[in-house]
Amino acid sequence: MKKSTIITTIAFAVTMLLSSNVNAQKFPDLDKSPMDAASYPNDYKVSAKIAKITYSRPQLKGRSVSELAPNGKVWRTGANEAAEITFYKDVKLGDTKIKAGTYTFFTIPEKDSYTVILNKDLNAWGSYTYKAENDVARLKVPVTEGTDSLEAFSMVFTKADKGIVLNLGWDKVRVAVPFTE
């Protein structure tokens, strides 16, 4: 009886020593530009979504929007990975029909307008590998000025008469991107 207790104790100790590596994993700190998502409708009770966008939220931290998203250059529309938008049903961006699916969401900021780009290249880090020949749709939309300043880049969907609008905001810059059904 004593012999089996000793063997069991030794086996338990060895198992605990070997499994300690599993519990000692190092996890990274919180990202400085955390990932976020916006969807429409934004109600957890409604499973029939029209669209969802996943993006990272850079912070101004004393910098200007044009330093982080330079005018005239293709921007990832956020930080880290390029933003990706998923449509769960067919929509239109301007006059272009967009089939249900996932697309990379790039923009080209300008002082008075943004060019919105839906591109079929997925899993892009930044806009370094952007290829215009893979664009699915483009639309130029005006920039408006908000009354309050947003420190973190933000996106939210709202309902429109014939579809939805993806609203982008950062500092006092506001951009409304209409998608129709």
PEVENBEL-V785966 format. One record per residue. N is the residue number from 1. RES is the residue in one small letter. PSI is psi as a letter, one per 40 degrees, with the letter a starting at -180 (999 if undefined). OMEGA is omega in whole degrees, -180 to 180 (* if undefined). D_CENTER is the distance of its C-alpha to the mean C-alpha in whole Angstrom. Layout:
<<N,RES,PSI,OMEGA,D_CENTER> <N,RES,PSI,OMEGA,D_CENTER>>
This chain:
<<1,m,d,179,62> <2,k,d,-179,61> <3,k,d,180,60> <4,s,d,177,58> <5,t,d,179,56> <6,i,d,179,56> <7,i,d,178,54> <8,t,d,180,52> <9,t,d,179,51> <10,i,d,179,51> <11,a,d,179,48> <12,f,d,-179,46> <13,a,d,179,46> <14,v,d,179,45> <15,t,d,180,42> <16,m,d,179,41> <17,l,d,-179,41> <18,l,d,-178,39> <19,s,e,-179,37> <20,s,d,177,36> <21,n,d,179,34> <22,v,d,-178,31> <23,n,e,-174,31> <24,a,f,-179,31> <25,q,i,177,27> <26,k,h,178,25> <27,f,i,-179,22> <28,p,i,175,20> <29,d,i,177,19> <30,l,h,179,16> <31,d,i,179,14> <32,k,d,175,14> <33,s,g,-173,11> <34,p,i,178,9> <35,m,i,179,6> <36,d,i,178,6> <37,a,i,173,6> <38,a,i,179,8> <39,s,i,175,11> <40,y,h,-5,14> <41,p,i,-177,17> <42,n,f,-179,15> <43,d,h,-176,18> <44,y,e,-180,19> <45,k,e,-179,22> <46,v,h,-179,21> <47,s,e,-180,20> <48,a,g,-179,20> <49,k,i,173,16> <50,i,d,-177,16> <51,a,i,174,12> <52,k,h,176,9> <53,i,h,178,6> <54,t,h,-176,3> <55,y,i,174,1> <56,s,i,-171,5> <57,r,g,177,8> <58,p,i,180,11> <59,q,i,179,14> <60,l,d,180,17> <61,k,f,177,20> <62,g,e,179,23> <63,r,i,177,21> <64,s,i,177,21> <65,v,d,-177,18> <66,s,d,174,19> <67,e,d,-175,20> <68,l,d,178,16> <69,a,g,-173,15> <70,p,h,178,19> <71,n,h,176,20> <72,g,e,-179,21> <73,k,i,178,19> <74,v,h,-178,16> <75,w,i,180,13> <76,r,e,-179,9> <77,t,g,-178,8> <78,g,a,179,7> <79,a,i,177,8> <80,n,b,179,9> <81,e,i,175,8> <82,a,i,179,7> <83,a,i,176,4> <84,e,h,-179,6> <85,i,h,178,8> <86,t,h,173,10> <87,f,h,-178,14> <88,y,e,174,16> <89,k,i,-179,19> <90,d,h,178,20> <91,v,i,174,19> <92,k,i,171,20> <93,l,h,-171,19> <94,g,b,179,22> <95,d,e,-176,25> <96,t,h,176,22> <97,k,h,-180,22> <98,i,h,179,19> <99,k,i,175,20> <100,a,h,-178,18> <101,g,a,-178,15> <102,t,h,-178,12> <103,y,i,171,11> <104,t,h,-175,9> <105,f,g,177,9> <106,f,i,172,11> <107,t,i,171,13> <108,i,h,-179,16> <109,p,i,170,17> <110,e,i,-178,21> <111,k,d,-174,23> <112,d,e,-179,24> <113,s,i,172,21> <114,y,h,170,18> <115,t,h,-180,18> <116,v,h,-177,15> <117,i,h,169,14> <118,l,h,-174,13> <119,n,i,-176,14> <120,k,e,176,15> <121,d,h,-177,15> <122,l,i,177,12> <123,n,f,-179,11> <124,a,h,173,11> <125,w,h,-177,12> <126,g,a,177,11> <127,s,e,-176,13> <128,y,d,-177,17> <129,t,e,-179,17> <130,y,h,177,16> <131,k,h,-178,19> <132,a,d,-179,20> <133,e,e,178,22> <134,n,e,176,19> <135,d,h,176,18> <136,v,d,-179,18> <137,a,i,174,18> <138,r,i,175,19> <139,l,h,176,19> <140,k,h,-179,20> <141,v,i,-177,20> <142,p,i,173,21> <143,v,h,172,20> <144,t,i,-179,22> <145,e,h,176,23> <146,g,i,-180,22> <147,t,d,180,24> <148,d,i,-179,23> <149,s,h,177,21> <150,l,h,179,17> <151,e,d,-178,17> <152,a,h,175,13> <153,f,h,-174,11> <154,s,i,174,10> <155,m,i,177,9> <156,v,i,176,11> <157,f,i,172,13> <158,t,i,179,17> <159,k,i,175,20> <160,a,i,-178,22> <161,d,d,-175,25> <162,k,f,-180,24> <163,g,b,-179,21> <164,i,i,177,18> <165,v,h,172,16> <166,l,h,-178,12> <167,n,h,177,13> <168,l,h,178,12> <169,g,h,177,14> <170,w,h,-170,15> <171,d,b,177,18> <172,k,e,179,20> <173,v,h,177,18> <174,r,h,180,17> <175,v,h,179,16> <176,a,h,-178,16> <177,v,h,-177,15> <178,p,h,172,18> <179,f,h,-179,18> <180,t,i,-179,21> <181,e,999,*,22>>
